[in-house]
């Protein structure tokens, strides 16, 4: 009739010959309900997948992308200021935190190197002053020939001892 659907199947016996005929009757509205339930299930599954995907994207944004952005902007700011005493804010005990700690270690090493360079430059200036005073006090004429560049330096005392004026000889 119009309200029932029937399905048939033939069950075979052990010898392969037909042994039983099975008939299943189901109301027509049950099939429509099953199709509707399947549709609702698929829609709910797709919505759940979309929500899950959005949650994963938000989590990735908060745990990785934003932290990398802060790290990048901190490094760029420190770079633009040329301040080796500045440090990057460290948060977390993961790879990004390890990267920030590595940047801070490099900045600390640069700061120490700059400090040592300043000390060496100050010591060089003092040494140059001592040398100049010793050369003046010795009242000797000095000359220096840089073989690599070919330039020759004549002290004012050397020129005076040989009877030349201060601008008489070129240094080349």
Beta strands, then each sheet from edge to edge (+ up, - down):
strand 1: 4-12
strand 2: 18-27
strand 3: 143-146
strand 4: 151-154
sheet 1: 1+ 2-
sheet 2: 3+ 4-
end
